[in-house]
Amino acid sequence: MGRNLLRPIVRTCPRRYDMSVTKIKHNTGTTADLRAAIEASDKSKRQIEAEAGLAAGTVSRFARGQRNITLGAAERVAVAIGYRLRLVRERKPKMKGR
């Protein structure tokens, strides 16, 4: 009975399912822009973390694409490097002939 309790939990997936498909590329849009702004900043990543009130290593791992950050953290990082996040409504493409 003790052996059954120590057995690791393993998730399986169907053979036809490709695990590489589950990885989402986050290097588009706002995240890529924020990462580029961090790299272009004249401040060190530790300075940015201190000003944004984030844990050590958070900005470095985000900039390398190893982790994501919350929207609140992204906003604080943007302010620390002299930017501001804001929503911009996308315009619907005009239909031809109207």
C-alpha positions as YAML, in Angstrom:
chain: A
units: angstrom
residues:
- id: 1
  name: MET
  ca: [0.00, 0.00, 0.00]
- id: 2
  name: GLY
  ca: [2.86, 2.39, 0.73]
- id: 3
  name: ARG
  ca: [4.29, 1.98, -2.74]
- id: 4
  name: ASN
  ca: [1.09, 3.16, -4.41]
- id: 5
  name: LEU
  ca: [1.15, 6.37, -2.40]
- id: 6
  name: LEU
  ca: [4.67, 7.19, -3.59]
- id: 7
  name: ARG
  ca: [4.01, 6.61, -7.28]
- id: 8
  name: PRO
  ca: [4.53, 9.83, -9.27]
- id: 9
  name: ILE
  ca: [1.62, 11.34, -11.11]
- id: 10
  name: VAL
  ca: [2.24, 11.27, -14.84]
- id: 11
  name: ARG
  ca: [0.16, 13.04, -17.43]
- id: 12
  name: THR
  ca: [-0.13, 11.42, -20.77]
- id: 13
  name: CYS
  ca: [-1.43, 12.77, -24.01]
- id: 14
  name: PRO
  ca: [-2.56, 11.11, -27.23]
- id: 15
  name: ARG
  ca: [0.20, 10.24, -29.70]
- id: 16
  name: ARG
  ca: [-1.17, 12.52, -32.39]
- id: 17
  name: TYR
  ca: [-0.95, 15.52, -30.05]
- id: 18
  name: ASP
  ca: [2.20, 17.54, -30.55]
- id: 19
  name: MET
  ca: [3.41, 19.05, -27.26]
- id: 20
  name: SER
  ca: [5.30, 21.82, -29.08]
- id: 21
  name: VAL
  ca: [1.98, 23.29, -30.18]
- id: 22
  name: THR
  ca: [1.11, 24.13, -26.58]
- id: 23
  name: LYS
  ca: [3.89, 26.69, -26.33]
- id: 24
  name: ILE
  ca: [2.53, 30.13, -27.06]
- id: 25
  name: LYS
  ca: [4.87, 32.71, -28.46]
- id: 26
  name: HIS
  ca: [4.66, 35.77, -26.27]
- id: 27
  name: ASN
  ca: [7.04, 37.84, -28.38]
- id: 28
  name: THR
  ca: [4.27, 39.74, -30.07]
- id: 29
  name: GLY
  ca: [2.58, 43.00, -29.31]
- id: 30
  name: THR
  ca: [2.92, 44.68, -25.95]
- id: 31
  name: THR
  ca: [5.19, 42.07, -24.36]
- id: 32
  name: ALA
  ca: [7.75, 42.34, -27.14]
- id: 33
  name: ASP
  ca: [7.57, 46.14, -27.00]
- id: 34
  name: LEU
  ca: [8.11, 46.15, -23.23]
- id: 35
  name: ARG
  ca: [11.02, 43.71, -23.50]
- id: 36
  name: ALA
  ca: [12.63, 45.89, -26.18]
- id: 37
  name: ALA
  ca: [12.12, 49.01, -24.05]
- id: 38
  name: ILE
  ca: [13.75, 47.30, -21.06]
- id: 39
  name: GLU
  ca: [16.77, 46.33, -23.16]
- id: 40
  name: ALA
  ca: [17.02, 49.84, -24.64]
- id: 41
  name: SER
  ca: [16.74, 51.52, -21.24]
- id: 42
  name: ASP
  ca: [19.79, 53.18, -19.74]
- id: 43
  name: LYS
  ca: [18.85, 51.70, -16.34]
- id: 44
  name: SER
  ca: [20.03, 48.31, -15.16]
- id: 45
  name: LYS
  ca: [17.46, 45.59, -14.66]
- id: 46
  name: ARG
  ca: [18.11, 45.74, -10.89]
- id: 47
  name: GLN
  ca: [17.37, 49.47, -10.88]
- id: 48
  name: ILE
  ca: [14.14, 48.83, -12.78]
- id: 49
  name: GLU
  ca: [13.15, 46.10, -10.30]
- id: 50
  name: ALA
  ca: [13.85, 48.36, -7.34]
- id: 51
  name: GLU
  ca: [11.84, 51.27, -8.78]
- id: 52
  name: ALA
  ca: [8.97, 48.96, -9.78]
- id: 53
  name: GLY
  ca: [8.97, 47.19, -6.42]
- id: 54
  name: LEU
  ca: [9.58, 43.75, -7.91]
- id: 55
  name: ALA
  ca: [11.56, 40.80, -6.59]
- id: 56
  name: ALA
  ca: [15.17, 40.36, -7.68]
- id: 57
  name: GLY
  ca: [15.50, 38.64, -11.05]
- id: 58
  name: THR
  ca: [11.91, 39.25, -12.17]
- id: 59
  name: VAL
  ca: [12.76, 41.79, -14.87]
- id: 60
  name: SER
  ca: [15.77, 39.80, -16.09]
- id: 61
  name: ARG
  ca: [13.73, 36.62, -16.49]
- id: 62
  name: PHE
  ca: [10.91, 38.56, -18.18]
- id: 63
  name: ALA
  ca: [13.34, 40.26, -20.58]
- id: 64
  name: ARG
  ca: [14.81, 36.87, -21.54]
- id: 65
  name: GLY
  ca: [11.33, 35.42, -22.12]
- id: 66
  name: GLN
  ca: [11.62, 32.91, -19.28]
- id: 67
  name: ARG
  ca: [8.58, 34.20, -17.40]
- id: 68
  name: ASN
  ca: [5.59, 36.49, -17.72]
- id: 69
  name: ILE
  ca: [4.61, 39.29, -15.39]
- id: 70
  name: THR
  ca: [1.24, 40.62, -14.36]
- id: 71
  name: LEU
  ca: [-0.31, 43.64, -15.97]
- id: 72
  name: GLY
  ca: [0.25, 45.65, -12.79]
- id: 73
  name: ALA
  ca: [3.93, 44.71, -12.74]
- id: 74
  name: ALA
  ca: [4.24, 45.56, -16.44]
- id: 75
  name: GLU
  ca: [2.74, 48.96, -15.76]
- id: 76
  name: ARG
  ca: [5.20, 49.63, -12.92]
- id: 77
  name: VAL
  ca: [8.13, 48.50, -15.10]
- id: 78
  name: ALA
  ca: [6.97, 50.80, -17.89]
- id: 79
  name: VAL
  ca: [6.79, 53.77, -15.51]
- id: 80
  name: ALA
  ca: [10.26, 52.93, -14.14]
- id: 81
  name: ILE
  ca: [11.76, 53.14, -17.64]
- id: 82
  name: GLY
  ca: [9.82, 56.24, -18.65]
- id: 83
  name: TYR
  ca: [6.86, 54.76, -20.52]
- id: 84
  name: ARG
  ca: [3.13, 54.45, -19.95]
- id: 85
  name: LEU
  ca: [0.89, 51.56, -20.89]
- id: 86
  name: ARG
  ca: [-2.50, 52.33, -22.38]
- id: 87
  name: LEU
  ca: [-5.20, 50.60, -24.34]
- id: 88
  name: VAL
  ca: [-5.68, 51.60, -27.93]
- id: 89
  name: ARG
  ca: [-8.79, 50.53, -29.76]
- id: 90
  name: GLU
  ca: [-8.10, 48.85, -33.06]
- id: 91
  name: ARG
  ca: [-9.99, 50.25, -35.97]
- id: 92
  name: LYS
  ca: [-12.11, 47.89, -37.96]
- id: 93
  name: PRO
  ca: [-10.92, 47.61, -41.55]
- id: 94
  name: LYS
  ca: [-13.16, 49.48, -43.94]
- id: 95
  name: MET
  ca: [-15.11, 47.29, -46.28]
- id: 96
  name: LYS
  ca: [-14.38, 47.86, -49.93]
- id: 97
  name: GLY
  ca: [-17.12, 49.79, -51.70]
- id: 98
  name: ARG
  ca: [-18.62, 51.48, -48.64]
...
